[in-house]
């Protein structure tokens, strides 16, 4: 029996877990289930219960909860010895040494851990510019939002590669910023999608993400990859961050995303030797 909590899949049994913790009925169904399909939201209690009582869960969110947020992404890349921009991570302003900003090389990218879709990402050329950013972060800490990254500025050529992992399939496209005065390539910040350019370079980015997938178990996420153009004529791929909740425009919108997700879930179930729910995939 396939137990689904995902609103797009019926499974053999369907349950909603929005706005509540799993209860005794959920736990009973999980023990009876061969596999559990999870919804896209951040529901650590549901994932924990599904792993405890069933053990076979899609997506695999172990890295999501073991390495939370942007700081967790960097910890994951470091532990797996995978290339990424040089980064200093701080859990709070108090953790950052007072002389730190006079000892680093500029320019740097400063990111608050609470940001997303290019929000709360800043370019600082001097210590004074960094102090202006930190004054905003100080106000955020008063509201309970902590943690930030300081990363080396990478000459990425005004584009970032988004690689979407869906079970064993990887789909890639460039997010290109047409405004040379902007450092953010996110679609929400004016970036545009380009599927066709630099196919050989895209393949190198996908290979790096394939290595991340193999050592982390990540099987549903949007991974951002930068290519450093400053070192040689062969740009070097660097892992930037993992997005477990990501935009769908580069995958053909919501309908296109759902079709790819349906394929991923079907292939995952078949790979596990499990029956396909007929309401989702038709009769066997």
Rosetta silent file (secondary structure, phi, psi, omega in degrees, C-alpha in Angstrom):
SEQUENCE: XXXXXXXXXXXXXXXXXXXXXXXXXXXXXXXXXXXXXXXXXXXXXXXXXXXXXXXXXXXXXXXXXXXXXXXXXXXXXXXXXXXXXXXXXXXXXXXXXXXXXXXXXXXXXXXXXXXXXXXXXXXXXXXXXXXXXXXXXXXXXXXXXXXXXXXXXXXXXXXXXXXXXXXXXXXXXXXXXXXXXXXXXXXXXXXXXXXXXXXXXXXXXXXXXXXXXXXXXXXXXXXXXXXXXXXXXXXXXXXXXXXXXXXXXXXXXXXXXXXXXXXXXXXXXXXXXXXXXXXXXXXX
SCORE:     score description
SCORE:     0.000 S_00000001
   1 L     0.000  129.307  177.236    0.000    0.000    0.000 S_00000001
   2 E   -98.225  121.524  179.842    1.323    3.426   -1.000 S_00000001
   3 E  -100.554  122.474 -177.547    0.380    6.151    1.480 S_00000001
   4 E  -113.906  135.613  168.886    0.341    9.653    0.004 S_00000001
   5 L  -112.262    2.504 -178.029    0.386   13.023    1.721 S_00000001
   6 L   -88.167  127.039 -175.542    1.115   14.816   -1.540 S_00000001
   7 L   -64.133  -15.585  179.440   -1.941   16.665   -2.941 S_00000001
   8 L   -88.181  -14.665 -176.833   -1.029   15.658   -6.510 S_00000001
   9 L  -119.746  134.606  177.424   -0.993   11.902   -5.756 S_00000001
  10 L   -79.205  -35.219 -169.709   -3.870    9.743   -4.490 S_00000001
  11 L    62.034 -167.553  168.717   -1.732    6.745   -3.558 S_00000001
  12 L   -83.252  -27.805  172.737   -3.672    3.702   -2.370 S_00000001
  13 E  -134.805  141.755 -178.418   -4.472    5.770    0.718 S_00000001
  14 E  -124.993  137.067  176.679   -4.428    9.557    0.952 S_00000001
  15 L  -137.251  147.072  170.680   -4.058   11.777    4.009 S_00000001
  16 L  -102.205  141.375  179.308   -3.623   15.514    4.523 S_00000001
  17 L  -132.374   31.250 -179.171   -1.230   16.720    7.181 S_00000001
  18 L   -80.286  128.676  175.713   -1.396   20.483    6.674 S_00000001
  19 L    74.669   15.470  179.416   -1.400   22.531    9.854 S_00000001
  20 L  -151.257  160.756  173.208   -1.143   19.553   12.209 S_00000001
  21 L   -87.438  156.485  176.043    1.326   16.978   13.504 S_00000001
  22 L   -58.685  143.070 -179.329    0.958   13.294   12.578 S_00000001
  23 L  -114.135 -170.772 -176.201   -1.449   11.437   14.871 S_00000001
  24 H   -64.312  -34.168  178.248   -2.001    7.802   15.855 S_00000001
  25 H   -66.790  -41.235  175.830   -3.972    7.077   12.670 S_00000001
  26 H   -58.819  -47.045 -177.768   -1.102    8.409   10.554 S_00000001
  27 H   -63.305  -37.603  177.815    1.371    6.236   12.423 S_00000001
  28 H   -63.926  -46.128 -179.893   -0.826    3.162   11.988 S_00000001
  29 H   -65.155  -37.391  178.233   -1.133    3.754    8.243 S_00000001
  30 H   -62.965  -40.065  178.555    2.603    4.353    7.944 S_00000001
  31 H   -65.402  -30.341  179.347    3.338    0.999    9.585 S_00000001
  32 H   -83.036  -17.508 -172.297    1.003   -0.671    7.091 S_00000001
  33 L   -81.026  147.968  170.952    2.437    1.209    4.087 S_00000001
  34 L   -80.513  -29.662  179.693    5.103   -0.040    1.710 S_00000001
  35 E  -158.324  157.182  179.362    6.115    3.574    0.996 S_00000001
  36 E  -124.276  131.854  175.053    5.097    7.123    1.894 S_00000001
  37 E  -101.902  125.015 -175.079    4.894   10.072   -0.526 S_00000001
  38 L   -98.572  154.286  175.476    5.464   13.424    1.166 S_00000001
  39 L   -77.787  170.248 -174.437    4.136   16.891    0.280 S_00000001
  40 L   -77.825  -16.610 -175.808    6.500   19.686   -0.803 S_00000001
  41 L   -69.536  172.928  178.754    6.275   21.816    2.362 S_00000001
  42 L   -89.130  100.601 -176.685    8.698   21.823    5.265 S_00000001
  43 L  -131.309   75.078 -175.094    7.172   19.259    7.635 S_00000001
  44 H   -61.030  -33.955 -179.906    9.996   17.705    9.679 S_00000001
  45 H   -65.472  -39.936  179.476    7.638   15.902   12.076 S_00000001
  46 H   -65.686  -42.776  178.823    5.872   14.153    9.193 S_00000001
  47 H   -62.918  -44.468 -178.942    9.199   13.110    7.652 S_00000001
  48 H   -61.335  -44.009 -179.522   10.498   11.829   10.982 S_00000001
  49 H   -67.838  -40.138  179.801    7.361    9.773   11.641 S_00000001
  50 H   -63.813  -41.292  178.224    7.307    8.377    8.096 S_00000001
  51 H   -67.066  -38.659 -177.361   10.945    7.296    8.364 S_00000001
  52 H   -69.255  -42.613 -170.913   10.394    5.789   11.801 S_00000001
  53 H   -99.418  -17.892  176.988    7.231    3.821   11.013 S_00000001
  54 L  -120.253  -56.480  176.836    7.701    3.014    7.310 S_00000001
  55 L    95.841  -20.248  179.234   11.294    3.801    6.344 S_00000001
  56 L  -113.613  106.621 -167.623   10.721    4.086    2.593 S_00000001
  57 E  -135.255  136.900  172.366    9.913    7.710    1.839 S_00000001
  58 E  -125.124  130.857   -0.177    9.913    9.969   -1.221 S_00000001
  59 L   -76.765  166.701  172.752   11.422   12.519   -1.360 S_00000001
  60 L   -82.262  106.904 -177.833   14.532   11.728    0.659 S_00000001
  61 L  -106.556   22.396 -178.468   14.726   14.736    2.978 S_00000001
  62 H   -61.911  -42.339  178.813   17.484   13.471    5.276 S_00000001
  63 H   -70.310  -32.585 -179.635   19.901   16.179    4.094 S_00000001
  64 H   -58.900  -41.160 -176.150   17.180   18.816    4.247 S_00000001
  65 H   -96.108  -21.330  175.928   16.740   18.322    7.980 S_00000001
  66 H   -81.559  -28.013 -179.689   20.293   17.253    8.878 S_00000001
  67 L  -128.843   72.958 -170.980   21.813   20.274    7.093 S_00000001
  68 L   -74.036  143.999  170.828   19.153   22.983    7.357 S_00000001
  69 H    68.614 -171.804 -177.641   19.201   26.241    5.425 S_00000001
  70 H   -64.844  -38.024  177.864   22.007   27.991    3.591 S_00000001
  71 H   -65.318  -39.967  177.132   24.488   27.366    6.402 S_00000001
  72 H   -62.863  -38.091  177.386   23.583   23.682    6.307 S_00000001
  73 H   -56.150  -47.259 -178.812   24.186   23.585    2.547 S_00000001
  74 H   -64.098  -40.896  176.648   27.755   24.750    3.062 S_00000001
  75 H   -59.594  -41.450  178.976   28.295   22.208    5.851 S_00000001
  76 H   -63.466  -48.083 -178.899   27.047   19.476    3.515 S_00000001
  77 H   -60.877  -39.613 -179.763   29.333   20.549    0.644 S_00000001
  78 H   -65.674  -46.854 -176.868   32.314   20.693    3.014 S_00000001
  79 H   -64.121  -33.417 -179.539   31.670   17.285    4.555 S_00000001
  80 L   -90.147    1.595  177.029   31.283   15.683    1.120 S_00000001
  81 L    57.756   45.762  179.346   34.378   17.497   -0.185 S_00000001
  82 L  -107.859  142.917 -173.881   32.490   19.017   -3.106 S_00000001
  83 L   -66.908  137.953  178.734   33.585   22.302   -4.738 S_00000001
  84 E  -156.120  163.801  178.530   31.766   25.476   -3.671 S_00000001
  85 L   -61.118  145.620  175.227   32.602   29.171   -3.312 S_00000001
  86 L   -56.668  127.861 -169.302   34.890   30.036   -0.413 S_00000001
  87 E  -140.691  138.870  165.700   32.512   30.739    2.460 S_00000001
  88 E  -112.073  130.304 -178.426   32.492   31.827    6.085 S_00000001
  89 E  -113.751  135.506  179.747   29.287   30.964    7.941 S_00000001
  90 E  -129.748  131.200  179.538   28.089   32.708   11.094 S_00000001
  91 L   -79.306  -14.312  177.898   25.100   31.693   13.184 S_00000001
  92 L  -163.143  165.959  175.748   24.761   35.227   14.566 S_00000001
  93 H   -62.739  -36.262 -178.600   26.385   38.656   14.429 S_00000001
  94 H   -62.614  -28.361 -178.142   27.937   38.006   17.827 S_00000001
  95 H   -73.811  -18.659 -176.183   29.782   35.005   16.370 S_00000001
  96 L   -85.643  122.200 -179.242   31.597   37.181   13.817 S_00000001
  97 L   -58.904  146.963 -175.043   34.945   38.568   15.140 S_00000001
  98 L   -63.464  -30.736 -178.878   35.094   42.378   15.351 S_00000001
  99 L   -94.675    5.806 -174.685   38.159   42.596   13.074 S_00000001
 100 H   -56.563  -44.213 -171.139   36.858   40.089   10.534 S_00000001
 101 H   -72.140  -15.531  176.067   35.749   42.667    7.963 S_00000001
 102 H   -91.571   -6.347 -173.808   39.212   44.282    7.848 S_00000001
 103 H  -108.105   -8.084 -175.373   40.980   40.952    7.191 S_00000001
 104 L   -98.563  162.550  176.828   39.062   39.551    4.193 S_00000001
 105 L   -88.238  139.379  178.471   39.465   40.176    0.461 S_00000001
 106 L  -110.256  157.842    2.869   36.763   42.164   -1.315 S_00000001
 107 L   -78.473  161.552  175.712   34.352   42.103   -3.051 S_00000001
 108 E  -134.001  157.724  172.977   32.259   39.574   -1.149 S_00000001
 109 E  -100.951  130.662  177.707   28.685   38.333   -1.274 S_00000001
 110 E  -114.917  124.635 -176.946   26.770   38.551    2.012 S_00000001
 111 E  -125.060  129.183  171.451   23.647   36.377    2.344 S_00000001
 112 E   -81.264  143.234 -177.505   21.201   36.189    5.195 S_00000001
 113 L   -66.313  -19.022 -178.880   20.058   32.654    5.960 S_00000001
 114 L   -84.787   -4.530 -176.167   16.413   33.789    5.864 S_00000001
 115 L   -77.313  164.681  176.127   16.598   34.901    2.233 S_00000001
 116 L  -165.874  153.470 -178.967   15.207   33.151   -0.822 S_00000001
 117 L    55.446   36.246  177.094   14.719   33.833   -4.549 S_00000001
 118 L    85.770   -1.037  178.580   17.590   36.330   -4.434 S_00000001
 119 L   -78.190  148.386  176.445   16.290   38.258   -1.436 S_00000001
 120 L    60.894   38.270  174.865   18.718   39.377    1.300 S_00000001
 121 E  -121.265  127.591 -172.067   21.761   38.903   -0.936 S_00000001
 122 E  -134.054  147.573  173.363   24.232   41.806   -1.079 S_00000001
 123 E  -104.454  124.467  179.289   27.508   42.681   -2.793 S_00000001
 124 E  -119.109  129.325  179.691   30.010   44.520   -0.566 S_00000001
 125 L   -99.597  -15.626 -175.416   33.191   46.126   -1.921 S_00000001
 126 L  -144.811  163.320  174.187   34.457   47.585    1.358 S_00000001
 127 H   -58.246  -36.095  179.715   34.134   47.080    5.122 S_00000001
 128 H   -63.713  -40.687  177.517   31.868   50.145    5.289 S_00000001
 129 H   -65.231  -37.642  177.386   29.471   48.585    2.771 S_00000001
 130 H   -63.638  -39.287  179.740   29.490   45.368    4.792 S_00000001
 131 H   -63.040  -35.181  177.285   28.633   47.345    7.950 S_00000001
 132 H   -62.683  -40.911  177.921   25.588   48.796    6.186 S_00000001
 133 H   -65.296  -43.936 -177.190   24.366   45.257    5.450 S_00000001
 134 H   -65.039  -29.171  177.743   25.015   44.121    9.014 S_00000001
 135 H   -64.032  -34.936  174.989   22.952   46.982   10.402 S_00000001
 136 H   -68.364  -40.919  179.922   19.964   45.491    8.573 S_00000001
 137 H   -64.266  -33.502  178.925   20.827   42.022    9.916 S_00000001
 138 H   -60.955  -43.050  176.678   20.962   43.433   13.455 S_00000001
 139 H   -63.169  -35.913  178.599   17.335   44.483   13.104 S_00000001
 140 H   -67.535  -36.749  178.716   16.450   41.028   11.804 S_00000001
 141 H   -63.369  -32.942  177.273   18.076   39.373   14.806 S_00000001
 142 H   -64.944  -24.695  177.773   15.782   41.400   17.057 S_00000001
 143 L   -92.469    0.753  176.375   12.903   39.737   15.208 S_00000001
 144 L    96.193   12.637 -179.197   14.408   36.281   15.723 S_00000001
 145 L  -107.308  113.960 -171.818   16.079   35.759   12.321 S_00000001
 146 L  -120.566  158.757  169.252   19.716   34.680   12.692 S_00000001
 147 L    98.384  136.849  176.919   22.602   33.477   10.564 S_00000001
 148 E  -156.472  162.225  178.541   24.444   34.685    7.475 S_00000001
 149 E  -117.784  147.164  169.386   27.128   33.692    4.976 S_00000001
 150 E  -121.363  116.417 -174.969   30.056   35.638    3.578 S_00000001
 151 E  -119.683  148.247  172.590   31.163   34.219    0.223 S_00000001
 152 E   -60.654  144.821  175.553   33.895   35.085   -2.217 S_00000001
 153 L   -77.038  124.653 -178.577   32.592   36.897   -5.265 S_00000001
 154 L  -107.672  127.726  175.752   32.683   34.523   -8.230 S_00000001
 155 L   -73.622   92.482 -173.381   32.837   35.856  -11.779 S_00000001
 156 L   -98.370    6.286  176.551   29.951   33.726  -13.054 S_00000001
 157 L    68.098   31.687  176.195   29.325   35.573  -16.315 S_00000001
 158 L    64.181   27.500  177.806   25.853   36.855  -15.332 S_00000001
 159 E  -152.529  152.775  174.970   24.311   33.382  -15.166 S_00000001
 160 E  -129.651  140.181  176.530   23.684   30.510  -12.786 S_00000001
 161 E   -90.412  124.620  171.461   22.874   26.937  -13.749 S_00000001
 162 E   -97.968  123.666  176.405   19.819   25.458  -12.065 S_00000001
 163 E  -115.595  116.581 -179.424   19.916   21.658  -11.989 S_00000001
 164 E   -96.513  122.895  177.908   16.677   20.028  -10.857 S_00000001
 165 E   -95.107  124.718  175.997   17.037   16.545   -9.368 S_00000001
 166 E  -136.301   95.340 -171.807   13.956   14.329   -9.732 S_00000001
 167 L    58.365 -117.349 -177.828   14.798   10.775   -8.662 S_00000001
 168 L   -94.556   -4.615 -177.877   17.505    9.691  -11.142 S_00000001
 169 E   -93.247  141.780  176.096   16.769   12.398  -13.739 S_00000001
 170 E  -122.025  129.065  179.184   18.564   15.737  -13.855 S_00000001
 171 E  -120.189  129.395 -175.483   17.128   18.718  -15.751 S_00000001
 172 E  -127.192  151.689  174.135   19.244   21.830  -16.251 S_00000001
 173 E  -161.420  154.319  177.274   18.820   25.364  -17.544 S_00000001
 174 E   -84.349  143.813  165.620   20.540   28.705  -17.197 S_00000001
 175 E  -109.672  111.102 -170.100   19.085   31.593  -15.264 S_00000001
 176 E  -108.377  131.597  176.646   20.541   34.617  -17.050 S_00000001
 177 L   -96.420  109.756 -177.850   20.526   38.169  -15.722 S_00000001
 178 L   -73.168  -16.568 -179.874   20.249   40.551  -18.719 S_00000001
 179 L   -91.482  108.991 -176.790   21.062   43.598  -16.577 S_00000001
 180 L   -64.760  -13.431  179.197   24.872   43.720  -16.164 S_00000001
 181 L   -84.683   -4.212 -178.523   24.441   45.929  -13.123 S_00000001
 182 L  -108.902  143.890  179.455   22.706   43.177  -11.132 S_00000001
 183 L   -98.743  -10.225 -174.657   24.386   40.249   -9.377 S_00000001
 184 L   -97.371  131.674 -176.186   21.226   38.184   -8.815 S_00000001
 185 L  -104.414   -3.142 -176.983   20.201   35.697  -11.499 S_00000001
 186 L   -58.288  147.752  178.589   16.966   34.434   -9.925 S_00000001
 187 H   -62.425  -34.202  178.545   13.850   34.623  -12.087 S_00000001
 188 H   -67.558  -15.808 -179.983   12.159   36.612   -9.322 S_00000001
 189 H  -107.218   20.271  176.411   14.962   39.186   -9.699 S_00000001
 190 L    97.745    2.179  176.792   14.577   39.605  -13.466 S_00000001
 191 L   -69.040  155.653  178.574   16.545   36.580  -14.658 S_00000001
 192 E  -121.234  154.697 -177.661   15.436   34.738  -17.787 S_00000001
 193 E   -87.068  135.355  175.425   15.476   31.029  -18.624 S_00000001
 194 E  -136.015  107.973 -179.451   17.882   29.677  -21.240 S_00000001
 195 L   -84.817  -22.440 -163.049   17.765   25.924  -21.880 S_00000001
 196 L   -96.372  -31.824 -169.403   20.003   25.805  -24.952 S_00000001
 197 L   -67.614  148.248  169.680   23.273   27.648  -24.358 S_00000001
 198 L    48.786   59.233 -177.693   26.567   25.953  -23.494 S_00000001
 199 H   -61.481  -35.318  179.764   25.369   22.359  -23.451 S_00000001
 200 H   -66.656  -39.588  178.592   28.850   21.030  -22.679 S_00000001
 201 H   -69.305  -40.078  175.799   29.141   23.311  -19.668 S_00000001
 202 H   -57.334  -41.274 -179.545   25.635   22.342  -18.533 S_00000001
 203 H   -61.898  -36.669  177.587   26.701   18.703  -18.663 S_00000001
 204 H   -66.666  -37.725  176.316   29.621   19.469  -16.330 S_00000001
 205 H   -65.450  -42.522  178.186   27.217   21.122  -13.902 S_00000001
 206 H   -62.695  -37.367  179.707   24.887   18.141  -14.001 S_00000001
 207 H   -64.345  -39.596  177.288   27.813   15.808  -13.316 S_00000001
 208 H   -64.385  -41.479  178.402   28.724   17.778  -10.184 S_00000001
 209 H   -67.084  -34.311  176.791   25.105   17.620   -9.013 S_00000001
 210 H   -61.933  -37.457  176.073   25.082   13.890   -9.766 S_00000001
 211 H   -64.977  -42.438  177.148   28.006   13.529   -7.346 S_00000001
 212 H   -61.369  -44.764  179.962   26.064   15.490   -4.709 S_00000001
 213 H   -59.995  -43.180 -175.887   23.011   13.310   -5.260 S_00000001
 214 H   -64.922  -34.998 -174.951   25.063   10.111   -4.935 S_00000001
 215 H   -97.324   -8.135 -176.954   26.636   11.051   -1.597 S_00000001
 216 H  -115.932  -20.325 -175.715   23.650   12.841    0.001 S_00000001
 217 L    82.099    0.343  179.492   20.580   10.905   -1.152 S_00000001
 218 L   -60.410  124.556  179.771   18.910   14.107   -2.401 S_00000001
 219 L  -132.692   11.740  170.390   16.309   13.073   -4.978 S_00000001
 220 E  -158.652  101.344 -178.899   14.028   16.112   -5.298 S_00000001
 221 E  -171.521  160.180  171.017   15.558   19.588   -5.236 S_00000001
 222 E  -104.442  117.354 -176.331   16.745   22.489   -7.337 S_00000001
 223 E  -104.991  130.099  178.362   20.532   22.829   -7.077 S_00000001
 224 E   -97.420  132.285 -178.290   22.249   26.075   -8.077 S_00000001
 225 E  -125.505  127.371  172.037   25.677   25.842   -9.697 S_00000001
 226 E   -97.015  151.195  173.807   28.039   28.737  -10.424 S_00000001
 227 E  -118.348  119.908 -178.328   30.822   28.546  -12.978 S_00000001
 228 E   -81.592  112.925 -177.786   33.989   30.431  -12.093 S_00000001
 229 L   -93.630    1.018 -170.819   35.280   32.092  -15.270 S_00000001
 230 L   -86.339  -18.899 -170.575   38.233   33.847  -13.631 S_00000001
 231 L   -88.359  -45.142 -176.071   40.737   30.992  -13.399 S_00000001
 232 L  -154.234 -177.144  177.020   41.011   29.577  -16.929 S_00000001
 233 L   -73.391  -11.920  179.678   39.212   29.177  -20.227 S_00000001
 234 L  -106.693   95.323 -174.808   37.491   26.112  -18.748 S_00000001
 235 L   -59.722  139.469 -175.328   35.032   27.491  -16.155 S_00000001
 236 E   -94.936  126.870  178.750   34.967   25.520  -12.916 S_00000001
 237 E   -75.923  139.119  179.647   31.564   24.417  -11.523 S_00000001
 238 E  -134.157  130.694  176.865   30.847   25.312   -7.889 S_00000001
 239 E   -71.005  131.350 -178.097   27.846   24.261   -5.819 S_00000001
 240 E  -103.180  -54.631  178.294   26.000   27.314   -4.534 S_00000001
 241 E  -165.411  165.179  178.951   22.918   26.084   -2.650 S_00000001
 242 E  -111.645  130.137  179.225   20.166   23.479   -2.438 S_00000001
 243 E  -118.006  111.240  179.207   16.528   24.512   -2.833 S_00000001
 244 L   -84.619  -14.280  173.467   13.965   21.952   -1.686 S_00000001
 245 L  -127.654  114.663 -168.130   11.147   24.303   -2.634 S_00000001
 246 L  -140.257  161.684 -178.673   11.829   25.887   -6.005 S_00000001
 247 L   -71.464  156.904 -173.756   10.208   27.733   -8.917 S_00000001
 248 L  -108.787   -3.484 -171.891    8.744   25.790  -11.856 S_00000001
 249 H   -57.366  -39.219 -178.406    9.138   28.241  -14.750 S_00000001
 250 H   -74.546   -4.888  179.334   12.220   26.524  -16.148 S_00000001
 251 H  -110.732   13.963 -179.408   10.403   23.176  -16.171 S_00000001
 252 L    91.860   24.182 -179.912    7.403   24.301  -18.190 S_00000001
 253 H    77.991 -171.648 -175.897    5.403   25.795  -15.325 S_00000001
 254 H   -62.798  -41.104  179.898    3.362   23.909  -12.767 S_00000001
 255 H   -63.645  -42.727  178.804    1.886   21.486  -15.305 S_00000001
 256 H   -64.248  -40.799  177.819    5.321   20.651  -16.686 S_00000001
 257 H   -61.740  -44.097 -178.868    6.701   20.172  -13.193 S_00000001
 258 H   -64.396  -36.380  177.390    3.862   17.825  -12.253 S_00000001
 259 H   -64.557  -42.247  178.042    4.430   15.697  -15.340 S_00000001
 260 H   -68.176  -37.687  178.031    8.115   15.344  -14.488 S_00000001
 261 H   -65.593  -39.514  178.465    7.283   14.652  -10.840 S_00000001
 262 H   -60.699  -42.091  177.304    4.811   11.979  -11.877 S_00000001
 263 H   -63.206  -42.857 -177.935    7.526   10.279  -13.933 S_00000001
 264 H   -63.383  -44.896 -179.102    9.977   10.525  -11.027 S_00000001
 265 H   -66.868  -41.904  178.187    7.571    9.005   -8.503 S_00000001
 266 H   -59.768  -47.240 -179.117    6.549    6.243  -10.930 S_00000001
 267 H   -64.852  -38.465  179.003   10.183    5.350  -11.637 S_00000001
 268 H   -63.073  -44.690  178.995   11.029    5.436   -7.921 S_00000001
 269 H   -63.410  -42.916  179.677    8.168    3.060   -7.074 S_00000001
 270 H   -65.187  -40.018  178.597    9.113    0.709   -9.905 S_00000001
 271 H   -62.081  -30.507  178.939   12.775    0.767   -8.841 S_00000001
 272 L   -86.872   -2.022 -179.242   11.636   -0.294   -5.352 S_00000001
 273 L    71.636   30.870 -175.819    9.471   -3.076   -6.795 S_00000001
 274 L  -104.504  152.620  179.742    6.285   -1.510   -5.454 S_00000001
 275 L   -70.943  145.179  179.050    2.788   -1.489   -6.997 S_00000001
 276 L   -87.249  128.691  176.049    1.643    1.653   -8.783 S_00000001
 277 L   -61.790  124.145 -174.143   -1.551    3.248   -7.397 S_00000001
 278 H   -63.572  -31.220  179.858   -4.085    2.977  -10.255 S_00000001
 279 H   -67.634  -22.686 -179.828   -5.645    6.393   -9.600 S_00000001
 280 H   -94.568  -36.526 -170.176   -2.256    7.977  -10.242 S_00000001
 281 H  -126.918    5.158 -178.844   -0.803    5.811  -12.992 S_00000001
 282 L    83.896  174.065 -178.417   -3.655    3.779  -14.440 S_00000001
 283 L   -65.920  148.897  178.475   -4.174    0.009  -14.208 S_00000001
 284 L   -62.274    0.000    0.000   -1.083   -2.221  -14.038 S_00000001
